[in-house]
């Protein structure tokens, strides 16, 4: 089950949109999950599937934000 969710997240993440001047990753849209499940049906209930994908995506975007903050601090150290 875990492998299926991780594989799905990797596939769904490829359709991610990026926004803004820095190209910040936008949240995965529910429609992207629906499209994936239309093509690759799962025995995992939809609510659990969605929750797992959104949790992985939240963690990905949180880490992306942290990396951007660290890069900005290196570029412009506080005095």
Secondary structure, DSSP 8 states (H G I E B T S, - for coil): -HHHHHHHHHHHHTT--EETTTTEE----HHHHHHHHHHS--SS-HHHHHHHHHHHHHHHHHHHHHHHHHHHHHHS---
